[in-house]
Amino acid sequence: MRKRKAARERMLATKTIEKGLLIVHTGKGKGKSTAAFGLAARAIGNGMKVGVVQFVKGKWATGERTVLERFPDLITVRVMGEGFTWDTQDRQRDLTAARKAWEAAQEFLADPSYRLVVLDELNIVLRYDYLDLDAVLAGLAARDPGQHVVVTGRNAKPALIEMADLVTEMTEIKHPFRAGVKAQVGIEF
């Protein structure tokens, strides 16, 4: 037991870099946004200011927003989406919404008082080329070196994955929706 503890302490002593992390939650499985909101809750619990931009999700009530918005001094949530993009009938409207959301994201990224920025479903708008990938990568690179950013959504672009410090791919094994079960309060929203 002592040898393990000593080995662990030696290993931890080699970890000396402190920096803001770029975190990507991607994949077809459930839990990408949920994990990001969990990080937001953790940051708030540590007194950190959090900015959230929701690129796709519409303005309907969600449990995570309801609870996080109880901390108005520590979190700002901007719901910028028009709903799920695969239902779009108006690409121009979606492009405009994505650009406005990116402008809001850039405000958070330019403000070092925001210690964590959640860019929820940014991967979706990048997948459909609603935003210029190079401009987004440049914006992420230009942020304060101590600022953490979480990007969520399926189909993360390879260049974003390459730039990220931490990438988690959620893999769906089984989902109740496929068995005809509708979205559940407290689970999906």
QUIQUI-V482671 format. One record per backbone hydrogen bond with DSSP energy under -0.5 kcal/mol. CO is the residue of the C=O (numbers start at 1). NH is the residue of the N-H. If there is no record, write none. Layout:
BEGIN
CO,NH
CO,NH
END
This chain:
BEGIN
1,5
2,6
3,7
4,8
5,9
6,10
7,11
8,12
9,13
10,14
11,14
12,15
14,16
21,23
21,149
22,165
22,166
23,151
24,26
24,168
25,153
26,170
31,35
32,36
33,37
34,38
35,39
36,40
37,41
38,42
39,43
40,44
41,45
42,46
43,46
43,48
44,47
49,115
49,116
50,76
51,118
52,78
53,55
53,120
54,80
54,81
56,83
57,81
62,66
63,67
64,68
65,69
67,70
68,71
71,74
71,75
74,50
76,52
77,79
78,54
78,80
83,82
84,87
85,88
90,94
91,95
92,96
93,97
94,98
95,99
96,100
97,101
98,102
99,103
100,104
101,105
102,106
103,107
104,108
105,109
106,110
108,111
109,144
110,112
111,114
113,49
113,115
115,148
116,51
117,119
117,150
118,53
118,120
119,122
119,152
120,55
121,124
121,125
122,126
123,127
124,128
125,130
125,131
126,129
131,133
132,136
133,137
134,138
135,139
136,140
137,141
138,142
140,143
144,147
145,20
148,117
149,23
150,119
151,25
152,123
157,160
157,161
158,162
159,163
160,164
166,24
168,26
168,170
170,29
170,172
175,178
176,179
176,181
177,180
184,187
184,188
184,189
189,63
END
